[in-house]
Amino acid sequence: MSDAWTINAEWEPLDAGSPEERAGFASIAIQARGIWLTEGLDALSNSLRKAPRLSAYSLAEWLAWNWWRLRWEPRSTSANNWSSSHRLATIGGGYIWPNITIFSDGERIALIAKPTEERPQTPFRYIANFAAVIQGHEFENITTAFIEQVLQRLDSERVRGTNLETVWNGVTDERRSPELARIRKLEALLGQEPDESNPQVLEQLIADSKELSNGAIDEIAADHGSDGAVVTATELREIAEAKGYDASPRNAVGLSSRSDLPRPGGLPAWRYGAIAAKLLREQESLDGTRIPNRQLTELAGAQSAVLDDKRGGKGFSFALDDSPTHSRVVLRSKWTTGRRFELARLIGDRIVKVNASRLFPATQSSTYRQKMQRSFAAEFLSPFDVVEDMLKGDYSTESQQEVAEHFEVSPLTIRTMLTNHKRIEREGFDEDFDALVA
């Protein structure tokens, strides 16, 4: 049994409803990091309950149907049906479901429980207000165990041939097939249900994966527009030729030793990125100094003119390698601070990548890789220890602005660092869910 999170079902009698409903009726308790996410006030008994009576069948069916999106799809505001695939409260069926949101950054899964509103005549009100982050494999193991527990219960009650059985058998077959699993993962990153993506888009993404690497194309898919459109490898080459600047991957800085670099996913993305930045700063003897534009471009192996372009670009920043000695770098921002940040993100992406890739994208999505890049860039350009020393406990907007100007970064960069390090309050659920529980 996982210490990270659990789903427990204690079967209860039910006299009415479909065979699946009666067989799957249970007291369901969901726990994460020792906190009961399903705890609430039972108005009928006037007591606290950790395990409200719900339909284990409906929960298992929802988990099975949304398996791929729950496992791989990051937080998104572009997908119209995002909530129905990530929030338990949307399951319905006449039950009062907990206000729990589940989503991924690729490496880790967030479980966010919020209290439900107090309403007259409501028999059960959830009170948990807690955020937990678990490893992807922990999510897979416990979810699989729960779904199979429900299936065993149905079988013991002689309820067979259910929709849950059909859906879960399909998911199990897909997980066993690398080709099918790849398609389902891309669909999830695109914010689409199984078999509902544009076949031509999927075919193009798979073809581009062979040219540019699975990891790079995963980031492209996760950065899809509201219409599901994604940029192709051919379009990236055209953009690089028209708006990019020459660079040399061979001249780009790298870590001489990776022994002190943690395993990706083993730490929150923002911590991982900060550690990588500190290691590179130490290696390059940068101390706590501001990195001038010329030095920053040299570290990226790029032309100095790449930071001077005020036109900016559309989409996202990226580096596209033609060979070990030639690359094109495209930056999106029109502002110097933004371009410095984007170029630092590309430096960070290069030094932490282990698998071979020709494309290094810096997008606006919330995957682990993108969050790591942002944290790397922030720490590399404006080391937190120095920022903290300069502020001397004064976290006012004016002081943050002064520090941002000193390091030639945006005020948002300084504010995000202070938030991640819990020096100031987080305004909403904005950047890295790991920071909520770090």
C-alpha positions as CSV (number, residue, x, y, z in Angstrom):
1,M,0.0,0.0,0.0
2,S,1.3,3.5,-0.9
3,D,2.2,6.0,1.8
4,A,1.6,8.8,-0.8
5,W,-2.1,8.2,-1.3
6,T,-4.8,5.6,-1.0
7,I,-8.4,4.9,-2.1
8,N,-10.2,2.6,0.2
9,A,-13.7,1.2,-0.4
10,E,-15.8,-0.5,2.3
11,W,-18.8,-2.1,0.7
12,E,-22.3,-1.0,1.9
13,P,-25.8,-2.4,1.2
14,L,-28.0,-0.6,-1.3
15,D,-31.6,-1.7,-2.1
16,A,-32.2,0.4,-5.3
17,G,-30.4,1.2,-8.5
18,S,-28.8,-0.7,-11.3
19,P,-26.8,-3.9,-10.6
20,E,-23.6,-1.9,-11.0
21,E,-24.8,0.7,-8.6
22,R,-25.9,-1.8,-5.9
23,A,-22.7,-3.9,-6.1
24,G,-20.4,-0.8,-6.1
25,F,-22.0,1.2,-3.3
26,A,-19.4,1.9,-0.7
27,S,-17.9,4.1,2.0
28,I,-15.0,5.7,0.1
29,A,-12.0,7.2,1.7
30,I,-9.3,9.0,-0.2
31,Q,-6.1,9.9,1.7
32,A,-3.0,11.7,0.6
33,R,0.1,12.3,2.7
34,G,-1.8,11.4,5.9
35,I,-4.7,13.8,5.2
36,W,-8.2,12.6,4.5
37,L,-9.3,14.4,1.2
38,T,-12.8,13.0,1.6
39,E,-13.4,14.1,5.2
40,G,-16.6,16.1,5.7
41,L,-19.5,17.0,7.9
42,D,-22.4,14.5,7.8
43,A,-25.5,16.5,8.6
44,L,-27.6,13.4,9.1
45,S,-25.5,12.0,11.9
46,N,-24.1,15.4,13.0
47,S,-20.5,14.1,12.9
48,L,-17.3,14.1,10.9
49,R,-16.9,11.3,8.4
50,K,-13.7,10.4,6.6
51,A,-15.5,8.0,4.1
52,P,-18.8,9.3,2.6
53,R,-21.1,6.8,0.9
54,L,-20.6,7.0,-2.8
55,S,-20.6,4.9,-5.9
56,A,-17.3,3.1,-6.2
57,Y,-18.5,1.9,-9.6
58,S,-18.9,5.5,-10.9
59,L,-15.6,6.6,-9.5
60,A,-13.8,3.6,-11.1
61,E,-15.5,4.2,-14.4
62,W,-14.5,7.9,-14.3
63,L,-10.9,7.1,-13.5
64,A,-10.7,4.5,-16.2
65,W,-12.2,6.7,-18.9
66,N,-10.0,9.6,-18.0
67,W,-6.9,7.5,-17.3
68,W,-4.7,9.0,-20.0
69,R,-5.7,12.6,-19.4
70,L,-5.3,12.3,-15.6
71,R,-1.8,10.8,-16.1
72,W,-0.4,13.2,-18.7
73,E,-2.5,16.3,-19.2
74,P,-1.2,19.5,-17.5
75,R,-3.3,22.3,-16.1
76,S,-5.0,24.0,-19.0
77,T,-7.5,26.8,-19.7
78,S,-7.8,26.1,-23.4
79,A,-9.6,22.8,-23.2
80,N,-13.4,23.2,-22.9
81,N,-13.8,19.9,-21.2
82,W,-10.8,20.0,-18.9
83,S,-12.8,20.2,-15.7
84,S,-15.0,17.1,-16.6
85,S,-11.8,15.0,-17.0
86,H,-9.9,16.3,-13.9
87,R,-12.5,17.2,-11.2
88,L,-14.3,14.5,-9.2
89,A,-17.2,16.9,-8.5
90,T,-18.2,16.5,-12.2
91,I,-18.9,12.7,-11.9
92,G,-22.5,13.3,-11.0
93,G,-25.0,10.4,-10.7
94,G,-26.9,12.0,-7.9
95,Y,-24.0,11.8,-5.4
96,I,-22.2,14.6,-3.6
97,W,-18.6,14.1,-4.8
98,P,-15.5,15.6,-3.1
99,N,-14.1,18.8,-4.6
100,I,-10.8,17.1,-5.7
101,T,-8.9,18.1,-8.8
102,I,-6.3,15.8,-10.3
103,F,-3.8,16.7,-13.0
104,S,-0.2,16.1,-14.1
105,D,2.9,17.8,-15.2
106,G,4.2,14.6,-16.8
107,E,6.4,13.6,-13.9
108,R,4.2,14.3,-10.9
109,I,0.5,14.3,-10.1
110,A,-1.3,17.0,-8.1
111,L,-4.2,16.2,-5.8
112,I,-6.0,19.4,-4.8
113,A,-8.9,19.1,-2.3
114,K,-11.0,22.2,-1.6
115,P,-14.0,22.5,0.8
116,T,-17.5,22.4,-0.7
117,E,-19.9,25.3,-0.1
118,E,-22.2,25.1,2.8
119,R,-25.8,25.0,1.6
120,P,-29.1,24.4,3.3
121,Q,-30.4,20.8,3.2
122,T,-27.1,19.5,2.0
123,P,-26.5,16.2,3.8
124,F,-22.7,16.2,3.4
125,R,-20.1,19.0,3.1
126,Y,-16.5,18.3,2.5
127,I,-14.0,20.3,4.6
128,A,-10.5,19.2,3.3
129,N,-8.3,22.0,2.1
130,F,-5.1,20.3,1.2
131,A,-2.7,20.0,-1.8
132,A,-0.6,16.9,-2.3
133,V,1.8,15.9,-5.0
134,I,2.7,12.3,-5.8
135,Q,4.9,10.5,-8.3
136,G,3.3,9.4,-11.6
137,H,3.9,5.7,-10.8
138,E,2.2,6.1,-7.4
139,F,-0.9,7.5,-9.2
140,E,-0.9,4.6,-11.6
141,N,-0.4,1.9,-9.0
142,I,-3.2,3.0,-6.6
143,T,-5.7,3.9,-9.4
144,T,-5.1,0.5,-11.0
145,A,-5.5,-1.3,-7.6
146,F,-8.8,0.5,-6.9
147,I,-10.3,-0.1,-10.4
148,E,-9.4,-3.8,-10.1
149,Q,-10.9,-4.0,-6.6
150,V,-14.2,-2.7,-8.0
151,L,-14.1,-5.2,-10.9
152,Q,-13.5,-8.0,-8.4
153,R,-16.5,-6.8,-6.3
154,L,-18.7,-6.8,-9.5
155,D,-17.5,-10.3,-10.4
156,S,-18.2,-11.6,-6.9
157,E,-21.7,-10.1,-7.1
158,R,-22.1,-11.7,-10.6
159,V,-22.3,-8.3,-12.3
160,R,-20.4,-8.8,-15.6
161,G,-20.1,-7.3,-19.0
162,T,-20.1,-3.7,-17.6
163,N,-18.9,-0.6,-19.3
164,L,-16.2,-0.3,-16.7
165,E,-14.9,-3.7,-17.7
166,T,-14.9,-2.8,-21.4
167,V,-13.1,0.6,-20.8
168,W,-10.5,-0.7,-18.4
169,N,-9.7,-3.7,-20.7
170,G,-9.0,-1.2,-23.4
171,V,-6.8,1.0,-21.2
172,T,-4.9,-2.1,-20.0
173,D,-4.3,-3.2,-23.6
174,E,-3.1,0.4,-24.6
175,R,-0.7,0.5,-21.6
176,R,0.9,-2.7,-22.8
177,S,1.4,-1.4,-26.4
178,P,4.1,1.2,-26.8
179,E,2.5,2.4,-30.1
180,L,-1.0,2.8,-28.6
181,A,0.3,4.3,-25.4
182,R,2.2,6.9,-27.4
183,I,-1.0,7.8,-29.3
184,R,-3.0,8.1,-26.1
185,K,-0.4,10.2,-24.4
186,L,-0.3,12.6,-27.3
187,E,-4.1,12.8,-27.3
188,A,-4.0,13.6,-23.6
189,L,-1.4,16.3,-24.1
190,L,-3.7,17.8,-26.8
191,G,-6.5,17.8,-24.3
192,Q,-8.6,15.3,-26.2
193,E,-10.6,12.2,-25.3
194,P,-9.4,8.9,-26.7
195,D,-9.9,8.6,-30.5
196,E,-11.3,12.2,-30.7
197,S,-8.1,13.9,-32.0
198,N,-7.6,14.9,-35.6
199,P,-5.9,11.9,-37.1
200,Q,-3.8,14.1,-39.4
201,V,-2.5,16.0,-36.4
202,L,-1.6,12.8,-34.6
203,E,0.1,11.3,-37.6
204,Q,2.2,14.5,-38.0
205,L,3.2,14.5,-34.3
206,I,4.3,10.9,-34.5
207,A,6.3,11.6,-37.7
208,D,7.9,14.7,-36.2
209,S,8.7,12.7,-33.0
210,K,11.0,10.4,-35.1
211,E,12.8,13.5,-36.4
212,L,12.9,15.7,-33.3
213,S,12.5,13.2,-30.4
214,N,9.4,12.2,-28.4
215,G,10.2,14.5,-25.5
216,A,10.3,17.6,-27.7
217,I,7.1,16.8,-29.5
218,D,5.4,16.1,-26.2
219,E,6.1,19.7,-25.3
220,I,4.7,20.9,-28.6
221,A,1.5,18.9,-28.1
222,A,1.1,20.3,-24.5
223,D,1.4,23.8,-25.9
224,H,-1.6,23.3,-28.3
225,G,-3.9,26.1,-29.1
226,S,-7.6,26.2,-28.2
227,D,-8.4,24.7,-31.6
228,G,-5.9,21.8,-31.0
229,A,-3.5,23.1,-33.7
230,V,0.2,22.4,-33.3
231,V,3.2,23.6,-35.1
232,T,4.9,21.0,-37.4
233,A,8.6,20.3,-37.8
234,T,8.5,21.8,-41.3
235,E,7.0,25.0,-39.9
236,L,9.6,25.2,-37.2
237,R,12.4,25.0,-39.7
238,E,10.7,27.8,-41.7
239,I,10.3,30.0,-38.6
240,A,14.0,29.3,-37.6
241,E,15.2,30.3,-41.0
242,A,13.1,33.5,-41.2
243,K,13.4,34.7,-37.6
244,G,16.2,32.8,-35.9
245,Y,19.8,33.5,-35.2
246,D,22.8,31.3,-35.7
247,A,24.2,29.4,-32.8
248,S,26.6,26.5,-32.2
249,P,25.5,23.7,-29.9
250,R,29.1,22.7,-29.6
251,N,29.9,26.1,-28.1
252,A,26.9,26.1,-25.7
253,V,27.8,25.6,-22.1
254,G,27.2,22.3,-20.4
255,L,27.7,20.7,-17.0
256,S,31.1,19.1,-16.8
257,S,29.6,16.6,-14.2
258,R,26.0,15.5,-13.7
259,S,26.7,13.6,-10.5
260,D,25.2,16.3,-8.3
261,L,22.1,16.7,-10.6
262,P,19.1,15.0,-9.1
263,R,16.8,12.6,-11.0
264,P,14.1,14.5,-12.9
265,G,10.8,14.1,-11.2
266,G,12.4,13.2,-7.9
267,L,12.1,16.9,-6.8
268,P,9.6,19.6,-7.6
269,A,10.3,21.2,-10.9
270,W,11.2,24.5,-9.4
271,R,13.7,23.0,-7.0
272,Y,15.3,20.9,-9.8
273,G,15.7,23.9,-12.1
274,A,17.2,25.9,-9.2
275,I,19.8,23.2,-8.4
276,A,20.8,22.9,-12.0
277,A,21.3,26.7,-12.2
278,K,23.4,26.8,-9.0
279,L,25.6,24.0,-10.3
280,L,26.2,25.9,-13.6
281,R,26.9,29.1,-11.8
282,E,29.4,27.5,-9.5
283,Q,31.1,25.7,-12.5
284,E,31.4,29.0,-14.4
285,S,32.6,31.0,-11.3
286,L,29.7,33.5,-11.7
287,D,29.3,34.0,-8.0
288,G,26.3,36.3,-7.4
289,T,27.0,38.7,-10.2
290,R,24.6,39.9,-12.9
291,I,25.3,38.1,-16.2
292,P,25.8,40.7,-19.0
293,N,24.2,40.1,-22.4
294,R,27.4,39.3,-24.2
295,Q,28.3,36.6,-21.6
296,L,24.8,35.2,-21.7
297,T,24.8,34.7,-25.4
298,E,28.3,33.2,-25.3
299,L,27.1,30.6,-22.7
300,A,24.2,29.8,-25.1
301,G,26.6,29.5,-28.0
302,A,24.6,32.1,-29.9
303,Q,25.1,35.4,-31.7
304,S,25.0,38.5,-29.5
305,A,22.4,40.0,-31.8
306,V,19.8,37.4,-30.6
307,L,19.1,39.6,-27.6
308,D,18.9,42.9,-29.5
309,D,16.0,42.0,-31.8
310,K,12.9,44.0,-30.7
311,R,10.5,42.4,-33.2
312,G,9.8,39.2,-31.2
313,G,8.0,36.2,-32.5
314,K,4.8,34.2,-32.3
315,G,4.2,30.9,-30.5
316,F,7.2,29.9,-28.4
317,S,11.0,30.2,-28.2
318,F,13.1,27.4,-29.3
319,A,16.5,26.2,-30.5
320,L,16.6,23.9,-33.5
321,D,19.9,22.1,-34.2
322,D,20.9,21.2,-37.8
323,S,24.2,19.7,-36.7
324,P,26.5,19.5,-33.7
325,T,28.0,22.8,-35.0
326,H,25.0,24.7,-36.2
327,S,21.6,25.7,-34.7
328,R,19.0,28.4,-35.0
329,V,17.7,30.2,-31.9
330,V,14.3,31.9,-32.0
331,L,13.1,34.0,-29.1
332,R,9.5,35.2,-28.7
333,S,9.6,38.3,-26.5
334,K,10.1,41.8,-27.7
335,W,11.7,43.0,-24.5
336,T,15.3,42.5,-23.5
337,T,14.4,41.1,-20.0
338,G,12.0,38.6,-21.7
339,R,14.6,37.6,-24.3
340,R,17.3,37.1,-21.6
341,F,14.9,34.9,-19.7
342,E,14.0,32.8,-22.7
343,L,17.6,32.4,-23.7
344,A,18.4,31.3,-20.2
345,R,15.6,28.8,-20.4
346,L,17.1,27.2,-23.5
347,I,20.5,27.0,-21.7
348,G,18.8,25.2,-18.9
349,D,17.0,22.8,-21.2
350,R,20.2,21.8,-22.9
351,I,22.1,21.1,-19.8
352,V,19.5,18.9,-18.1
353,K,18.4,16.9,-21.2
354,V,19.9,13.4,-21.3
355,N,18.2,11.9,-24.3
356,A,19.3,13.1,-27.8
357,S,17.1,15.8,-29.3
358,R,17.4,18.4,-32.0
359,L,14.6,20.6,-30.7
360,F,14.6,22.5,-27.4
361,P,11.3,24.3,-26.9
362,A,10.5,26.9,-24.3
363,T,6.7,27.0,-24.3
364,Q,4.0,28.5,-22.0
365,S,2.6,25.1,-20.8
366,S,2.8,23.7,-17.3
367,T,4.7,20.5,-17.9
368,Y,7.6,19.5,-15.6
369,R,10.1,20.4,-18.2
370,Q,8.8,23.9,-18.8
371,K,8.5,24.6,-15.1
372,M,12.1,23.4,-14.6
373,Q,13.2,25.8,-17.4
374,R,11.5,28.8,-15.8
375,S,13.1,28.0,-12.4
376,F,16.5,27.5,-14.0
377,A,16.3,30.8,-15.8
378,A,15.2,32.7,-12.7
379,E,18.0,31.2,-10.5
380,F,20.6,31.5,-13.2
381,L,19.9,35.1,-13.9
382,S,19.1,36.2,-10.4
383,P,20.4,33.8,-7.7
384,F,18.0,33.7,-4.8
385,D,20.6,33.9,-2.1
386,V,21.7,37.3,-3.5
387,V,18.2,38.4,-4.1
388,E,17.3,37.6,-0.5
389,D,20.4,39.5,0.7
390,M,19.6,42.6,-1.4
391,L,16.0,42.7,-0.2
392,K,16.9,42.3,3.5
393,G,13.4,41.3,4.4
394,D,11.8,44.1,2.5
395,Y,9.5,42.3,0.0
396,S,7.6,45.4,-1.2
397,T,6.8,45.8,-4.8
398,E,9.3,48.7,-5.0
399,S,12.2,46.6,-3.6
400,Q,11.3,43.7,-5.9
401,Q,11.4,46.2,-8.9
402,E,14.9,47.4,-7.9
403,V,16.3,43.9,-7.7
404,A,14.7,43.0,-11.0
405,E,16.3,46.0,-12.7
406,H,19.7,45.1,-11.2
407,F,19.6,41.6,-12.7
408,E,17.8,42.6,-15.9
409,V,14.9,40.3,-15.2
410,S,11.2,41.0,-15.0
411,P,9.5,41.8,-11.6
412,L,7.4,38.6,-12.1
413,T,10.6,36.6,-12.0
414,I,11.5,38.0,-8.6
415,R,8.0,37.6,-7.3
416,T,7.8,34.0,-8.4
417,M,11.1,33.2,-6.7
418,L,9.9,34.8,-3.5
419,T,6.6,32.9,-3.7
420,N,8.3,29.5,-4.3
421,H,10.6,30.1,-1.3
422,K,7.6,31.1,0.8
423,R,8.7,34.6,1.4
424,I,5.5,36.1,0.2
425,E,2.0,34.7,-0.2
426,R,1.0,33.0,-3.4
427,E,-1.7,34.8,-5.3
428,G,-3.9,32.0,-6.6
429,F,-2.8,28.7,-8.2
430,D,-0.5,30.1,-10.8
431,E,2.9,28.7,-11.4
432,D,4.1,25.4,-9.9
433,F,1.7,23.2,-7.9
434,D,4.7,21.6,-6.1
435,A,5.4,25.0,-4.4
436,L,2.1,24.5,-2.5
437,V,3.4,21.5,-0.7
438,A,7.2,22.0,-0.7
